[in-house]
């Protein structure tokens, strides 16, 4: 059955738009590590993604006081933010779907609104949303409150809305709110448990929301998808991830075109401001790594445009030859064509 068009679409985030299990489970395991229940496997923890963590605490620590659960929740939030979403990735069809899907869009997530907005911005998804709604001081899913908040903002009735999620809590919340529900099968939820709430639609790929005209019946096979060029946002998000992990040379090999042009705002001794070709760019990066001790490096963004994106880099390094330690803020502007970076331009502020 094809999916009807809706004036409003609400999306769960974790397990629906982004795969954040590594960061969420890692932060939870960090809390559990100092307790007698440091034996809870990740596959069990994954089943609680999208639910309030009190549900997990109560199941793992029967009789636990509210005060202690709040303490563990605070520990989790601190640990989760400290991870800087380094293990999170955008699902392959998220950007394409959000870019083409007509209708107003909002989120309906257990995360707080501030954190949700930060995640969407970090991964270049924020411009696709008309509103961002998290769970702020009211009951979390499966209670329907987070759905009602967006309906109030858009001033629409439940019949105008489709809620897309990956968990039993999502399906129950949709039913209680009176909105149509769409269950994704690639997330963290248990299909049998979700089916008890009789979702109106099931999809294996987010692009199925676009309908038959824009998403043919012949679904893209994995082999075919690998041959398609990545979108600008997909390149941007994965390049940012690799840079955060210190895998700059891998990023070059994966995403730079053979005839890449790299432009610095100013030349340095022994190195021109403009360099051409992937081998020259590899050499420049290798020179940087060999001549600098990196104490800390950050990659913020991406900030995505039509065929370009930007990343903000912050470095704390020591120049090995002189022993001089300095901080540098650098903005990099990348141009993408056919899934490859064809031009990069760096702007920097020494000693910022």
Beta strands, then each sheet from edge to edge (+ up, - down):
strand 1: 8-11
strand 2: 18-19
strand 3: 89-90
strand 4: 104-107
strand 5: 161-165
strand 6: 180-184
strand 7: 201-203
strand 8: 256-264
strand 9: 274-276
strand 10: 292-304
strand 11: 308-319
strand 12: 325-337
strand 13: 340-350
sheet 1: 4+ 1+ 5+ 6+ 7+
sheet 2: 2+ 3-
sheet 3: 9+ 8- 13- 12+ 11- 10+
end
